[in-house]
Amino acid sequence: MSEAVESTAGVVAGKAQALVRDSVKTVIAASMVGTAIEFYDFYAYGTAAANYFPHIFFDKTDPTVALLASLLTFAIAFIARPLGSLVFGHFGDRMGRKTTLVVSLMTMGVGTFLIGCLPTYDQWGVAAVALLCLLRFVQGIGLGGEWSGAALVATENAPEDKRALYGSFPELGAPIGFFLSNGTYFLLETFNDSDAMLAWGWRVPFLLSAVLVIIGLVVRVHMEETPIFRMAQEKKQVVKAPVVEVFRKSWVQVLQATFLVAVTYTLFYTLATWSLAWGTKAQGEGGGGLGFTNQEYLLMLMIAICVFAAFIIISCLNADKFGRKRVIVTSSVLLVVFSALFPFLLNGEVVGQRNFLANMVFLCVGFALMGTAFGPIGAFLPELFDANVRYSGSGIGYNLAAIVGAAFVPTIATWLSSHWGVHSVGIYLGVMAVCCLVAVLSCHETKDVDFTK
């Protein structure tokens, strides 16, 4: 009997391996391109919310209030993301990863493109702001199904000893999307003055996203369904209500996933969105008066994002070798130390104005820690859940983390720094790092789990 079971398992495993070999290039492209577009869209919005939307969509009588209101619209998509993960997670666990990912990408792409077509506050008044919020919500719904599906496409096609490495493919979409977004703004600001950027230049990154979406759709339409989901279908293990099953059996894992990811969001939007405003705006406008131009800061971010990409790969290789927990525990401890020290690098009274060295140390060290914490997540989160609820479970955890760790980060950090100084932002990040440390210590190591079950 046992020999027959082993023989059957060997045949299934052989089929899975054949699928991996036949579609590995498509797997890499399909998992990476979607998250690249996801992060491109969010970075484009984050940059616009920090620099242009306060002037375009809000009353300019009080610059700090306009900035805070603009950054609050940034939070809307994060609030919508858990709803998106419920919807797309249900269909991803019921119908398959491929179809669900195609629909989520289209939803996300339409919302982003239409933001670039919006009238301004001077043209439509409050209605323009309402439409901005609505499209941001639609964008968030689509994004809610994106990351978890892309992570499953990668890890469910991976050899057992390389799941973290394969899980780095969607994670690498983050620096790629960031680089494309900031690179677009950098080029636009190189050849246009501030009046031109406010008049039409801010729209270009949103409109260009349509090109990326078309490329992503072409890749995803031609990809295979993952072998593990097909095995679940053949064994009739697909459940009718995966979301209910997740909260009935795996609610602890959902909480663990939420706080594992939350600190990476907090760190990222501290580095990429809040620090952009802090470094380029005067103190009376919600900034730190560090004296950098927007173009200079975007260039520093683009350099630092290369460090982010490198450490994603390094951390994933280490996660496959030493385990997921050891890597994330290390990153959490180092983040607590970083949280105590980085405010000195952003304090104009300590480092002076336009201190490129201090700012680059802040960005490069921060993004190195970001890559270390973020890389193994692509494998760690899916490994916490059974195959028949994996899309829903990992997606809900990941997107709840977006609310806990990211939705209000730019707003909170701007309010804290304007009232209590830059060191209060360090305390905020440190608290999130401690929450991550508690979550990872409560998890079992998942490196050697049977991913087919």
C-alpha positions as CSV (number, residue, x, y, z in Angstrom):
1,M,0.0,0.0,0.0
2,S,2.8,2.4,1.0
3,E,4.7,1.6,-2.2
4,A,1.6,2.4,-4.3
5,V,1.2,5.8,-2.5
6,E,4.8,6.6,-3.0
7,S,4.6,5.7,-6.6
8,T,1.5,7.9,-7.1
9,A,3.2,10.8,-5.3
10,G,6.3,10.3,-7.5
11,V,4.2,10.6,-10.7
12,V,2.4,13.8,-9.4
13,A,5.8,15.3,-8.4
14,G,7.2,14.4,-11.8
15,K,4.3,16.2,-13.5
16,A,4.8,19.2,-11.3
17,Q,8.5,19.4,-12.1
18,A,7.8,19.1,-15.8
19,L,5.4,22.1,-15.6
20,V,8.1,24.0,-13.8
21,R,10.7,23.3,-16.4
22,D,8.3,24.1,-19.3
23,S,7.1,27.4,-17.9
24,V,9.8,28.8,-15.6
25,K,10.6,31.8,-17.8
26,T,6.9,32.7,-18.0
27,V,6.6,32.1,-14.2
28,I,9.4,34.6,-13.6
29,A,7.9,37.2,-15.9
30,A,4.3,36.7,-14.8
31,S,5.1,37.0,-11.1
32,M,7.5,39.8,-11.5
33,V,5.7,42.0,-14.0
34,G,2.5,42.2,-12.0
35,T,4.1,43.3,-8.8
36,A,6.3,45.7,-10.7
37,I,3.2,47.4,-12.0
38,E,1.6,47.2,-8.5
39,F,4.5,49.0,-6.9
40,Y,4.9,51.4,-9.9
41,D,1.3,52.5,-9.4
42,F,1.7,53.0,-5.7
43,Y,5.0,54.8,-5.9
44,A,3.6,57.1,-8.7
45,Y,0.7,57.9,-6.4
46,G,2.9,58.3,-3.3
47,T,5.2,60.8,-5.2
48,A,2.3,62.7,-6.6
49,A,0.5,62.8,-3.2
50,A,3.7,64.2,-1.5
51,N,4.6,66.8,-4.2
52,Y,1.7,67.6,-6.6
53,F,-1.7,66.7,-5.3
54,P,-1.6,69.2,-2.4
55,H,-1.6,71.9,-5.1
56,I,-3.9,70.2,-7.6
57,F,-6.7,68.7,-5.6
58,F,-6.8,70.6,-2.3
59,D,-7.2,74.1,-0.9
60,K,-3.8,75.8,-0.8
61,T,-4.5,78.2,2.1
62,D,-2.5,76.0,4.6
63,P,0.3,74.0,2.9
64,T,0.7,71.6,5.8
65,V,-3.1,70.8,6.0
66,A,-3.1,70.3,2.2
67,L,-0.2,67.9,2.4
68,L,-1.9,65.9,5.2
69,A,-5.1,65.7,3.3
70,S,-3.3,64.6,0.1
71,L,-1.5,61.9,2.1
72,L,-4.8,60.7,3.5
73,T,-6.0,59.9,0.0
74,F,-2.9,57.7,-0.2
75,A,-4.4,55.6,2.6
76,I,-7.7,54.8,0.8
77,A,-6.2,52.1,-1.5
78,F,-4.7,50.4,1.5
79,I,-8.0,50.3,3.3
80,A,-9.6,48.8,0.1
81,R,-6.9,46.1,-0.3
82,P,-8.2,43.7,2.3
83,L,-11.6,43.8,0.6
84,G,-9.8,43.0,-2.7
85,S,-7.9,40.1,-1.1
86,L,-11.3,38.7,0.1
87,V,-12.7,38.8,-3.4
88,F,-9.7,37.8,-5.4
89,G,-8.6,35.3,-2.7
90,H,-12.0,33.5,-3.0
91,F,-11.7,33.1,-6.7
92,G,-8.0,32.4,-6.6
93,D,-8.6,29.4,-4.3
94,R,-11.7,28.4,-6.2
95,M,-10.9,29.0,-9.9
96,G,-7.1,29.2,-10.0
97,R,-4.3,31.6,-9.8
98,K,-4.1,32.5,-13.5
99,T,-7.6,33.9,-14.2
100,T,-7.7,35.7,-10.9
101,L,-4.4,37.5,-11.6
102,V,-5.5,38.6,-15.0
103,V,-8.6,40.2,-13.6
104,S,-6.8,41.9,-10.7
105,L,-4.2,43.4,-13.1
106,M,-7.0,44.8,-15.3
107,T,-8.8,46.3,-12.3
108,M,-5.6,47.9,-11.0
109,G,-4.6,49.2,-14.4
110,V,-7.9,50.9,-15.2
111,G,-8.0,52.7,-11.8
112,T,-4.4,54.0,-12.3
113,F,-4.9,55.2,-15.9
114,L,-8.1,57.1,-15.0
115,I,-6.3,58.9,-12.2
116,G,-4.1,60.5,-14.9
117,C,-7.3,61.7,-16.7
118,L,-8.9,63.5,-13.7
119,P,-9.9,67.1,-13.7
120,T,-8.3,69.3,-11.0
121,Y,-9.8,71.0,-7.9
122,D,-9.9,74.3,-9.8
123,Q,-12.0,72.7,-12.5
124,W,-14.4,70.5,-10.7
125,G,-13.9,71.4,-7.0
126,V,-14.8,68.8,-4.4
127,A,-16.1,66.4,-7.2
128,A,-12.5,66.1,-8.4
129,V,-11.4,65.0,-4.9
130,A,-14.3,62.5,-4.7
131,L,-13.4,61.0,-8.0
132,L,-9.7,60.7,-6.9
133,C,-10.8,58.9,-3.8
134,L,-13.1,56.6,-5.8
135,L,-10.4,55.6,-8.3
136,R,-7.9,55.2,-5.5
137,F,-10.3,52.7,-3.9
138,V,-10.7,50.8,-7.2
139,Q,-6.9,50.7,-7.5
140,G,-6.7,49.2,-4.0
141,I,-9.3,46.5,-4.8
142,G,-7.2,45.3,-7.8
143,L,-4.0,45.5,-5.7
144,G,-5.6,43.3,-3.0
145,G,-5.4,40.3,-5.3
146,E,-2.1,41.0,-6.9
147,W,0.8,40.2,-4.5
148,S,-0.5,36.9,-3.1
149,G,-1.4,35.5,-6.5
150,A,2.0,36.5,-7.9
151,A,3.8,34.9,-4.9
152,L,1.9,31.7,-5.4
153,V,2.7,31.6,-9.1
154,A,6.4,31.8,-8.2
155,T,6.5,29.5,-5.1
156,E,4.0,26.8,-6.3
157,N,6.3,26.3,-9.3
158,A,9.5,26.3,-7.3
159,P,11.7,23.3,-6.4
160,E,11.3,22.6,-2.7
161,D,14.8,23.8,-1.7
162,K,14.4,27.1,-3.7
163,R,11.0,28.4,-2.7
164,A,12.4,31.6,-1.1
165,L,14.6,32.3,-4.1
166,Y,11.6,31.9,-6.5
167,G,9.6,33.9,-4.0
168,S,12.0,36.7,-4.6
169,F,10.7,37.2,-8.2
170,P,7.5,39.0,-7.2
171,E,9.4,40.8,-4.4
172,L,11.9,42.1,-7.0
173,G,8.9,43.8,-8.7
174,A,9.0,46.3,-5.9
175,P,12.4,47.9,-6.7
176,I,11.7,47.6,-10.4
177,G,8.4,49.4,-10.1
178,F,9.9,52.0,-7.8
179,F,12.8,52.6,-10.2
180,L,10.4,53.0,-13.2
181,S,8.1,55.3,-11.3
182,N,10.8,57.6,-9.9
183,G,12.8,57.4,-13.1
184,T,9.7,58.7,-15.0
185,Y,9.3,61.6,-12.5
186,F,13.0,62.3,-12.6
187,L,13.1,62.6,-16.4
188,L,9.9,64.7,-16.4
189,E,11.3,67.1,-13.8
190,T,14.6,67.3,-15.7
191,F,12.9,68.7,-18.8
192,N,10.0,70.6,-17.3
193,D,9.7,73.3,-14.7
194,S,7.3,73.1,-11.7
195,D,4.5,74.9,-13.5
196,A,4.6,72.4,-16.3
197,M,4.6,69.5,-13.8
198,L,1.5,70.9,-12.0
199,A,-0.2,71.6,-15.3
200,W,0.3,68.2,-17.0
201,G,3.5,66.5,-16.1
202,W,2.1,64.7,-13.0
203,R,-0.3,62.9,-15.3
204,V,2.3,61.1,-17.4
205,P,3.3,58.3,-15.0
206,F,-0.3,57.3,-14.5
207,L,-1.1,57.3,-18.2
208,L,2.1,55.4,-19.0
209,S,1.0,52.6,-16.7
210,A,-1.3,51.4,-19.5
211,V,1.7,50.2,-21.4
212,L,2.9,48.1,-18.5
213,V,-0.5,46.7,-17.9
214,I,-0.8,45.5,-21.5
215,I,2.6,43.8,-21.3
216,G,1.5,42.2,-18.0
217,L,-1.7,40.9,-19.5
218,V,0.0,39.4,-22.5
219,V,2.4,37.5,-20.2
220,R,-0.3,36.3,-17.8
221,V,-2.7,35.1,-20.5
222,H,0.0,32.8,-21.8
223,M,1.2,31.4,-18.4
224,E,0.3,27.9,-17.0
225,E,-1.9,27.3,-14.0
226,T,0.3,26.4,-11.1
227,P,0.9,22.6,-10.7
228,I,0.0,22.6,-7.0
229,F,-3.4,24.2,-7.6
230,R,-4.0,21.6,-10.4
231,M,-3.1,18.8,-8.0
232,A,-5.6,20.3,-5.5
233,Q,-8.3,20.2,-8.2
234,E,-7.4,16.6,-9.1
235,K,-7.6,15.5,-5.5
236,K,-10.9,17.5,-5.0
237,Q,-9.4,19.5,-2.2
238,V,-10.7,22.9,-3.5
239,V,-13.0,24.3,-0.8
240,K,-16.3,26.2,-1.5
241,A,-15.7,29.1,0.9
242,P,-11.9,29.5,1.3
243,V,-12.2,32.8,3.3
244,V,-14.5,31.1,5.9
245,E,-12.0,28.2,6.1
246,V,-9.1,30.6,6.7
247,F,-10.8,32.4,9.6
248,R,-12.0,29.1,11.0
249,K,-8.7,27.2,11.0
250,S,-5.9,29.7,10.3
251,W,-6.8,33.0,12.0
252,V,-3.6,32.8,14.1
253,Q,-1.5,32.5,10.9
254,V,-3.4,35.6,9.5
255,L,-2.4,37.6,12.5
256,Q,1.2,36.4,12.2
257,A,1.3,37.3,8.5
258,T,-0.1,40.7,9.2
259,F,2.6,41.7,11.7
260,L,5.4,40.0,9.7
261,V,4.7,42.2,6.8
262,A,3.5,45.4,8.5
263,V,7.0,46.7,9.4
264,T,8.2,46.3,5.8
265,Y,5.4,48.6,4.8
266,T,6.2,51.1,7.5
267,L,9.8,51.1,6.7
268,F,9.3,51.4,3.0
269,Y,6.9,54.4,3.1
270,T,9.0,56.1,5.7
271,L,12.0,55.8,3.3
272,A,10.2,56.5,0.0
273,T,7.3,58.8,0.7
274,W,7.6,60.5,4.1
275,S,11.4,61.2,3.7
276,L,10.8,62.7,0.3
277,A,8.6,65.3,1.8
278,W,10.9,65.7,4.8
279,G,14.0,66.2,2.7
280,T,12.5,68.6,0.1
281,K,10.0,70.8,1.9
282,A,10.5,73.7,4.3
283,Q,9.6,73.3,8.0
284,G,6.5,75.4,7.6
285,E,5.2,73.0,4.8
286,G,5.5,69.8,6.8
287,G,9.2,69.1,5.9
288,G,12.5,69.1,7.7
289,G,14.1,72.0,5.8
290,L,17.0,69.8,4.6
291,G,17.3,71.8,1.4
292,F,17.2,69.0,-1.2
293,T,15.4,69.6,-4.5
294,N,12.8,67.1,-5.5
295,Q,14.9,65.9,-8.4
296,E,18.0,65.4,-6.2
297,Y,16.0,63.3,-3.7
298,L,14.5,61.2,-6.5
299,L,18.0,60.5,-7.8
300,M,19.2,59.4,-4.3
301,L,16.1,57.1,-4.0
302,M,16.8,55.5,-7.3
303,I,20.4,54.8,-6.3
304,A,19.3,53.4,-2.9
305,I,16.6,51.2,-4.5
306,C,19.4,49.2,-6.2
307,V,20.6,48.2,-2.7
308,F,17.0,47.1,-1.9
309,A,17.0,44.8,-4.9
310,A,20.4,43.3,-4.1
311,F,19.4,42.5,-0.5
312,I,16.1,40.9,-1.6
313,I,18.1,38.3,-3.4
314,I,20.8,37.9,-0.6
315,S,18.1,37.5,2.1
316,C,16.2,34.9,0.0
317,L,19.3,32.8,-0.6
318,N,20.0,32.9,3.1
319,A,16.3,32.0,3.9
320,D,16.6,28.9,1.7
321,K,19.9,28.0,3.4
322,F,19.3,29.0,7.1
323,G,15.5,29.3,7.3
324,R,13.0,32.1,7.1
325,K,12.8,32.8,10.8
326,R,16.5,33.4,11.3
327,V,16.7,35.9,8.5
328,I,13.6,37.9,9.6
329,V,14.6,37.8,13.3
330,T,17.9,39.3,12.3
331,S,16.3,42.0,10.2
332,S,13.8,42.9,13.0
333,V,16.6,43.3,15.6
334,L,18.6,45.5,13.2
335,L,15.6,47.6,12.4
336,V,15.1,48.4,16.1
337,V,18.7,49.7,16.2
338,F,18.2,51.6,12.9
339,S,15.1,53.2,14.3
340,A,17.1,54.7,17.2
341,L,19.9,56.0,15.0
342,F,18.5,57.2,11.7
343,P,16.8,60.4,13.1
344,F,20.3,61.8,13.7
345,L,21.0,61.5,9.9
346,L,17.8,63.5,9.1
347,N,18.2,66.2,11.8
348,G,19.2,69.5,10.1
349,E,20.6,70.8,13.4
350,V,23.0,67.8,13.5
351,V,24.0,67.2,9.9
352,G,23.2,70.6,8.4
353,Q,21.5,71.3,5.1
354,R,22.0,69.3,1.9
355,N,24.2,66.6,3.5
356,F,24.1,64.1,0.7
357,L,26.4,61.6,2.6
358,A,24.1,61.5,5.7
359,N,21.0,61.1,3.6
360,M,22.5,58.4,1.4
361,V,23.6,56.4,4.5
362,F,20.0,56.7,5.8
363,L,18.5,55.5,2.5
364,C,21.0,52.7,1.7
365,V,21.0,51.2,5.2
366,G,17.2,51.5,5.4
367,F,16.7,49.8,2.0
368,A,19.2,47.1,2.8
369,L,17.2,46.3,5.9
370,M,14.0,46.6,3.9
371,G,15.3,44.0,1.4
372,T,16.3,41.7,4.2
373,A,12.9,41.8,5.9
374,F,10.9,41.8,2.7
375,G,12.6,39.1,0.6
376,P,11.7,35.9,2.5
377,I,8.1,37.1,2.8
378,G,7.3,35.8,-0.7
379,A,7.8,32.3,0.5
380,F,7.1,32.6,4.2
381,L,3.6,33.9,4.0
382,P,2.3,31.2,1.5
383,E,4.0,28.5,3.6
384,L,1.9,29.4,6.6
385,F,-1.3,28.2,4.9
386,D,-2.6,25.0,3.3
387,A,-2.7,24.9,-0.5
388,N,-6.6,25.1,-0.7
389,V,-6.7,28.4,1.2
390,R,-3.3,29.8,0.4
391,Y,-4.4,32.6,-1.9
392,S,-6.9,33.8,0.6
393,G,-4.8,33.4,3.7
394,S,-1.6,35.0,2.4
395,G,-3.6,37.7,0.7
396,I,-5.6,38.7,3.7
397,G,-2.6,38.8,6.0
398,Y,-0.5,40.7,3.4
399,N,-3.2,43.3,2.8
400,L,-4.2,43.7,6.5
401,A,-0.5,44.6,7.0
402,A,-1.0,47.3,4.4
403,I,-3.5,49.0,6.7
404,V,-1.5,48.4,9.9
405,G,1.8,49.2,8.5
406,A,1.4,51.5,5.5
407,A,-2.0,53.2,5.0
408,F,-1.3,56.1,7.3
409,V,2.5,56.0,7.5
410,P,3.1,59.2,5.5
411,T,0.3,61.0,7.4
412,I,1.4,59.8,10.9
413,A,5.1,60.4,10.2
414,T,4.4,63.9,8.9
415,W,2.2,64.7,11.9
416,L,4.7,63.2,14.4
417,S,7.7,64.9,12.8
418,S,6.0,68.3,12.6
419,H,4.9,68.2,16.3
420,W,7.5,66.1,18.1
421,G,10.5,66.1,15.8
422,V,12.2,63.4,13.6
423,H,13.0,61.2,16.5
424,S,9.3,60.4,17.1
425,V,9.3,58.8,13.6
426,G,12.1,56.6,14.7
427,I,10.1,55.5,17.8
428,Y,7.1,54.7,15.5
429,L,9.3,52.5,13.2
430,G,10.9,50.8,16.3
431,V,7.5,49.8,17.7
432,M,6.6,48.2,14.4
433,A,9.9,46.3,14.3
434,V,9.2,44.9,17.8
435,C,5.7,43.8,16.6
436,C,7.4,42.0,13.7
437,L,9.9,40.3,16.1
438,V,7.1,39.0,18.3
439,A,5.2,37.7,15.3
440,V,8.1,35.8,13.8
441,L,9.2,34.3,17.1
442,S,5.6,32.9,17.4
443,C,5.9,31.2,14.0
444,H,7.2,27.7,13.3
445,E,10.0,27.4,10.7
446,T,8.4,26.7,7.3
447,K,11.5,26.0,5.1
448,D,10.8,22.2,5.0
449,V,7.0,22.1,5.0
450,D,5.2,20.0,2.4
451,F,4.0,22.7,0.1
452,T,1.6,20.4,-1.8
453,K,-0.7,20.0,1.3
